[in-house]
């Protein structure tokens, strides 16, 4: 999970700040960051939003850290 640590450091966030932004306990976040624990879909989503990246980037499915454009809320409700 070096990408996770790199992004967090780039944003100048501490693990405690990530706890505040994501609601994930700092000790759990530390384990996720070091690869000692996997993350759930919801945790991955929260981390991606906090770090301004995509879930695909966190999962290693792309090398582009730029998040995908989000649909306006009105359009999402039509689906």
ChimeraX commands (.cxc) that place a marker at each C-alpha (Angstrom):
marker #1 position 0.00,0.00,0.00 radius 0.5
marker #1 position 2.85,2.38,-0.72 radius 0.5
marker #1 position 0.53,4.38,-2.98 radius 0.5
marker #1 position -1.67,5.08,-0.01 radius 0.5
marker #1 position 1.21,6.35,2.09 radius 0.5
marker #1 position 2.63,8.40,-0.79 radius 0.5
marker #1 position -0.72,10.11,-1.43 radius 0.5
marker #1 position -1.26,10.79,2.27 radius 0.5
marker #1 position 2.20,12.34,2.57 radius 0.5
marker #1 position 1.65,14.37,-0.62 radius 0.5
marker #1 position -1.53,15.79,0.92 radius 0.5
marker #1 position 0.43,16.47,4.14 radius 0.5
marker #1 position -2.07,14.44,6.17 radius 0.5
marker #1 position -1.20,12.49,9.29 radius 0.5
marker #1 position -2.86,9.17,10.04 radius 0.5
marker #1 position -4.88,10.95,12.70 radius 0.5
marker #1 position -6.09,13.45,10.07 radius 0.5
marker #1 position -7.09,10.50,7.87 radius 0.5
marker #1 position -9.05,9.11,10.81 radius 0.5
marker #1 position -10.94,12.40,11.07 radius 0.5
marker #1 position -11.60,12.55,7.32 radius 0.5
marker #1 position -12.61,8.92,6.82 radius 0.5
marker #1 position -13.94,7.70,10.14 radius 0.5
marker #1 position -11.48,4.78,10.01 radius 0.5
marker #1 position -9.71,4.22,13.34 radius 0.5
marker #1 position -6.07,5.32,13.17 radius 0.5
marker #1 position -4.73,1.90,14.15 radius 0.5
marker #1 position -6.86,0.23,11.45 radius 0.5
marker #1 position -5.76,2.85,8.92 radius 0.5
marker #1 position -2.11,2.16,9.82 radius 0.5
marker #1 position -2.64,-1.56,9.21 radius 0.5
marker #1 position -4.30,-0.82,5.85 radius 0.5
marker #1 position -1.44,1.46,4.86 radius 0.5
marker #1 position 1.22,-1.13,5.75 radius 0.5
marker #1 position -0.68,-3.98,4.08 radius 0.5
marker #1 position -1.35,-5.87,7.30 radius 0.5
marker #1 position -5.10,-5.48,6.76 radius 0.5
marker #1 position -7.29,-5.19,3.71 radius 0.5
marker #1 position -9.86,-2.46,3.29 radius 0.5
marker #1 position -13.55,-2.80,2.62 radius 0.5
marker #1 position -15.26,-1.21,-0.38 radius 0.5
marker #1 position -16.63,1.54,1.86 radius 0.5
marker #1 position -13.24,2.23,3.43 radius 0.5
marker #1 position -11.60,2.38,0.00 radius 0.5
marker #1 position -14.26,4.85,-1.14 radius 0.5
marker #1 position -13.76,7.07,1.91 radius 0.5
marker #1 position -9.98,7.04,1.54 radius 0.5
marker #1 position -10.16,7.82,-2.19 radius 0.5
marker #1 position -12.45,10.80,-1.53 radius 0.5
marker #1 position -10.23,12.10,1.28 radius 0.5
marker #1 position -7.08,11.84,-0.86 radius 0.5
marker #1 position -8.68,13.12,-4.07 radius 0.5
marker #1 position -7.99,9.99,-6.10 radius 0.5
marker #1 position -9.88,7.03,-7.53 radius 0.5
marker #1 position -10.55,3.67,-5.96 radius 0.5
marker #1 position -8.96,2.10,-9.04 radius 0.5
marker #1 position -5.70,3.91,-8.28 radius 0.5
marker #1 position -5.73,2.73,-4.67 radius 0.5
marker #1 position -6.36,-0.84,-5.86 radius 0.5
marker #1 position -3.50,-0.66,-8.38 radius 0.5
marker #1 position -5.79,-1.00,-11.40 radius 0.5
marker #1 position -4.49,2.25,-12.94 radius 0.5
marker #1 position -1.37,4.34,-12.66 radius 0.5
marker #1 position -3.31,7.58,-13.03 radius 0.5
marker #1 position -4.08,9.08,-9.60 radius 0.5
marker #1 position -6.56,11.61,-11.04 radius 0.5
marker #1 position -10.10,10.81,-9.90 radius 0.5
marker #1 position -12.83,10.19,-12.43 radius 0.5
marker #1 position -15.32,13.01,-13.02 radius 0.5
marker #1 position -18.38,12.67,-10.82 radius 0.5
marker #1 position -21.91,12.94,-12.13 radius 0.5
marker #1 position -24.08,15.73,-10.74 radius 0.5
marker #1 position -26.46,14.49,-8.02 radius 0.5
marker #1 position -29.51,15.20,-10.22 radius 0.5
marker #1 position -28.22,12.83,-12.90 radius 0.5
marker #1 position -27.43,10.10,-10.38 radius 0.5
marker #1 position -31.01,10.12,-9.11 radius 0.5
marker #1 position -32.30,9.46,-12.66 radius 0.5
marker #1 position -30.44,6.15,-12.75 radius 0.5
marker link #1:1,2 radius 0.2
marker link #1:2,3 radius 0.2
marker link #1:3,4 radius 0.2
marker link #1:4,5 radius 0.2
marker link #1:5,6 radius 0.2
marker link #1:6,7 radius 0.2
marker link #1:7,8 radius 0.2
marker link #1:8,9 radius 0.2
marker link #1:9,10 radius 0.2
marker link #1:10,11 radius 0.2
marker link #1:11,12 radius 0.2
marker link #1:12,13 radius 0.2
marker link #1:13,14 radius 0.2
marker link #1:14,15 radius 0.2
marker link #1:15,16 radius 0.2
marker link #1:16,17 radius 0.2
marker link #1:17,18 radius 0.2
marker link #1:18,19 radius 0.2
marker link #1:19,20 radius 0.2
marker link #1:20,21 radius 0.2
marker link #1:21,22 radius 0.2
marker link #1:22,23 radius 0.2
marker link #1:23,24 radius 0.2
marker link #1:24,25 radius 0.2
marker link #1:25,26 radius 0.2
marker link #1:26,27 radius 0.2
marker link #1:27,28 radius 0.2
marker link #1:28,29 radius 0.2
marker link #1:29,30 radius 0.2
marker link #1:30,31 radius 0.2
marker link #1:31,32 radius 0.2
marker link #1:32,33 radius 0.2
marker link #1:33,34 radius 0.2
marker link #1:34,35 radius 0.2
marker link #1:35,36 radius 0.2
marker link #1:36,37 radius 0.2
marker link #1:37,38 radius 0.2
marker link #1:38,39 radius 0.2
marker link #1:39,40 radius 0.2
marker link #1:40,41 radius 0.2
marker link #1:41,42 radius 0.2
marker link #1:42,43 radius 0.2
marker link #1:43,44 radius 0.2
marker link #1:44,45 radius 0.2
marker link #1:45,46 radius 0.2
marker link #1:46,47 radius 0.2
marker link #1:47,48 radius 0.2
marker link #1:48,49 radius 0.2
marker link #1:49,50 radius 0.2
marker link #1:50,51 radius 0.2
marker link #1:51,52 radius 0.2
marker link #1:52,53 radius 0.2
marker link #1:53,54 radius 0.2
marker link #1:54,55 radius 0.2
marker link #1:55,56 radius 0.2
marker link #1:56,57 radius 0.2
marker link #1:57,58 radius 0.2
marker link #1:58,59 radius 0.2
marker link #1:59,60 radius 0.2
marker link #1:60,61 radius 0.2
marker link #1:61,62 radius 0.2
marker link #1:62,63 radius 0.2
marker link #1:63,64 radius 0.2
marker link #1:64,65 radius 0.2
marker link #1:65,66 radius 0.2
marker link #1:66,67 radius 0.2
marker link #1:67,68 radius 0.2
marker link #1:68,69 radius 0.2
marker link #1:69,70 radius 0.2
marker link #1:70,71 radius 0.2
marker link #1:71,72 radius 0.2
marker link #1:72,73 radius 0.2
marker link #1:73,74 radius 0.2
marker link #1:74,75 radius 0.2
marker link #1:75,76 radius 0.2
marker link #1:76,77 radius 0.2
marker link #1:77,78 radius 0.2
marker link #1:78,79 radius 0.2
view
